[in-house]
Amino acid sequence: MSLEGKAIFMSGGSRGIGLAIALRAARDGANIAIAAKTVEAHSKLAGTIHTAAAEIEAAGGKALPLQCDIRFEDQVEAAVARTVEAFGGIDIAINNASAIQLTGTLATDMKRYDLMHQINTRGTFLVSQKTVPHLKKAANPHILNISPPLDMSAKWFARHTAYTMAKYGMSMCVLGMAEEFRKDGIGVNALWPITAIDTAAVRNVLGGDQMAMMSRLPTIMADAAHAILLRDAKTTTGNFFIDEEVLREAGISDFTPYQHEGATQLAGDFFVPDAVFERSPSRIFRAY
């Protein structure tokens, strides 16, 4: 089982979880379009579409770096068209791009509110809408959203209502589109980590190096995504997968390669239902 020759359209992907997923697919020989905004290095955000493309090529895949702001329909349409032209179609769409701000209602300015909803919810809907006509022509087509299970507990909303609404919007796309496109054989699923993942968002927003040490590496999400994308799309749809559970089902029991050397405690991620933590053998600290 392999993603060799598969054409993947990835929103975001110049760093973090998206890049890790792209690199795992590249090791199979996949063709990956990185549709993201960053073309020049940022002081706090490592990686650009060009550095990501170089890493993908070095890992064994083919890369198409595309400067694209998924808030704009014309840019997404152009990026999708260029991907189809370069790779002959699209087999997989990964909605990875996301914006975050963990502030309460009174501290959330409307510009940031709009940004989160435009990228997370609207961007996911838009990328899915523009790629579906091509996915319908593909063998074993998948849409994978990096978004959480729809656990409607007030605790996930109380501290950051705007962010939760925007992130859950991505998951609502899974809920609706999985059923809408079931007849077309398109698998539409979500993937979310049980622990925090060491990304720029964790380091810059949630707690710096200390929080990063309590987080797993993005490679766990990459391996879980890879396992999902190899499944039969016709029978794998409408799921809200948790990374650790996907990999345990695949036979993995040792998760130490996915954490920093010397890490003694793992921090649970937002939005993970209590039942998921209760059935996990891992020792995970839950802040919520």
N, C-alpha and C positions, 0 to 999 in steps of 0.2 A: 504494500500500500504506500502510495507516494503522491505528492503534489507536483510531480515533474510535468512541466509543460502547461500547468494551470495558469490562467491569467487572473491576477488578483488586483482589485481596485481598493486601495487603502486610503481612508481619510485620516489626516495626520500622518504619523509614522516616521517623522524625522528623528524621534527620540523615544525613550521609555518603552512602554508596553507595545505600542504599535511597531516600533523598530524591531523589538525582540521577536514579535510574531512574524514580521517580514523576513528576518534572518533565518528563522527556523524553516520557513517555506523555501527560502533561497537554497538551503542545504539540499533540498529535494530537486532543485533545478526549476523552480517556479519563476514565472514572469510577474513582476510586481510594479504597479504604478503607485508612486508615493505622491498623493495629492495633498499638499500642505502649504502653509503660508511662508515658512521660514526659508529665505534664500541667503541670508547673511547671518553670521554668528551673532548670538546675543550674549550679553555678559552673564546672565543667570540661567540661560537655557542652552545647553550644549546641543549641537547638531543642526543641520540644515537638510533640505531635500537632496542637495548634492553630496554631502557627506554620507547620508543614508544610502543613496544610490551606489556610492563607491563600496560601502560595506556589503550591500546586497550582492554586487558583482563579485566581490572577493569571496563571498560565501558560496558562490556557485550558481546564483540566479541571474536573471536579466532584470534590469531596473529602468524605469521611466520616471525621472523626477519631474513633477508638474507643480508649478506655483499655482495654487488654487485656494481661494477663500470660499469655504462651503456655505457662507451666508448668501452668496450670489448665484442665482440660477444660471446665468450665462457662463460663469466660470466653471461650474460643475458640468454643464452640458459640453463645454469645450474640452474639459479634462477627460470625460468619458469617451468622447469622439476620438481623441488622440490615443487613448488606451486601446480602443477597438482597432484603430488603424495600425497601431504598432504590434499588437498581439493577436489580432484576428478575432477578438471577442472578449467576453468577460465571464469567468467561471465563478468567481467569488467576490463579494463585496464585504469589506470590513469597515464598520462605522466605529472608528476609534477616536476621532477628534472630539475634544471636550474642553469646556471652560469651567473653572471652579472658583467660588468665593464663599467661604463658610461664615457668613454673617447673618445676624437676625434681621427681622423685617425693617426695623428703624435704621439699621446701619447699612442697608443695601440700596445703593443709588440705582436709579432706573436704567442708567447707561449700562451698568454691569448686569442688571437683571436681564435686559434685552440681549446682551452678548451671550449669556449662558443659554437662554432659550433659543436664540438664533443658531448657535453652534450645536448645542446638544440635541434638542428636540427637532427643530426645523431642519438643521443640517443633516441629521440622520434620515428624516423623512425624504428630503430632497435627493440625497445620494442614492437611497433605495429606489426612489421613483425613477431616476434616470438610468439606473443599472438594470432594473428588472426586465425591460425588453430584451436585453442581451443575455441575461441569466436564463430566460425562458428557452433560449437556443442551446444552452450549455448542457453537458453531461454532468450530473451530480452537482447542481448549482446551490450555493449557500450564501446567505446573508448572516453575518455574525456581528452583533452589537456588543461593545464593551460597556455593559450596563447592568444594573443590579436586579435581583428578584423584587417583585412588587409586594413587599411586606408593608402593609398599610398600618404601621404602628406610629402613633403620634410622636414617639421619641425621635424618629428619623426626620421629622418635619420641624420640631420645636426650635431647634438651634439655628437652622438654616433653611427656612421654607423655600426660598427662591431656588437654591441649588438643588434641593431634593425634587422639586417640581420639574426642573429642567432635566435632571438625570432620569427620573421616572418616565419622562416623556419618551426617552429612547427605548425604555422597556415596554411602554405601551405600543410602540411601533412593532415590537416583536409579537406582542399579544394579538394585535390585529392582523398584521401582514402574514403571520404564520398560517392563519386560517384562510385569509384572502387568496394566498398563492399556493395553498396546499394542492389544488387541482393541477397546478403547473409543475409540481415536483420540486419546488424551491424550498429548501430548509431554511427557516428563519429562527435564529436562536440568540440568546444572550449568554455572555460569560462574565463572571465576576469573581474576584479573589476573596478567600476567606480571611486572609490577613492583609494588612497594608503592604503595598508594593513600593520598593525603593525607586521612586521617580522624582523628577524635578518638582512636581506638585507636593510630594511628601516633604522634600527637603526645604522648599521655599515657603510652603503654606502651613504644614502641620507640625514642624518641629526640628528641622535641621538634621545634623548627623546623628543625634541621639535617637530620633524617631526612625531614621534610616536603618540603624542597627536592629531595630525591632521589626523591620519589614523584610519580607522575602524579596528575592531578585525577580526581575521581569521575566526571566526564563521559565518560571513556573506557568505563567499565563501563556507564553509561547507554546510550550509543550501541550498544555491543555487545549489551546485553540487548534493546534495541529491535529490532535486526536479527534476533535469534533468535526473538523473539515474533511477528514477521511471517511466519516460515517456516511451511510446512505441518506441523502437529503430527503427522500420520500418518506422515510420512517423516523427521521430525526428533525423534528420541527416543533416550535412552540415551547422550547425548554429554557429554563433559567438556570444554566449550569454554574456550579461553583468549582473553581480550578482544582482544589485538592480532591474533591469527590470524583471528578473526571479522571484524574490520574490514578487514584486508588482503584477505580473500576478497570483501568488499563493495566493494573498489576504492580503499580509503584507503591512501595511502603516506606522507603527511606527518603525523607524530604530535606535532609541536611544539605544536599548540594544546592538547594534553592535559598539558602540563607547565608548571611555573612559569617565568616569564621569568627568564633568567639561569642556569637549571639547567645544570650541566655533566656531571652523572653521574646515572644512574638505578640504583636499588637493586632487585634481583630479589626477588620475593616468596617466602614459604615454599611448599613443596609442589610447585613447578614442576619437572617432570622435566628432566634435563639435555638431552634431545633437543629440547625446546621452545626452550631458550635457543640451542642450536646452529643451529637453522633460522631464528632471528630476525635480521633485519638491524640491529636496534637495538643500541646499545652499552649493555649492562646489567651492572652489577656484581653478582656473586653472592657473598653472604657465606657461604653454606653450601657 
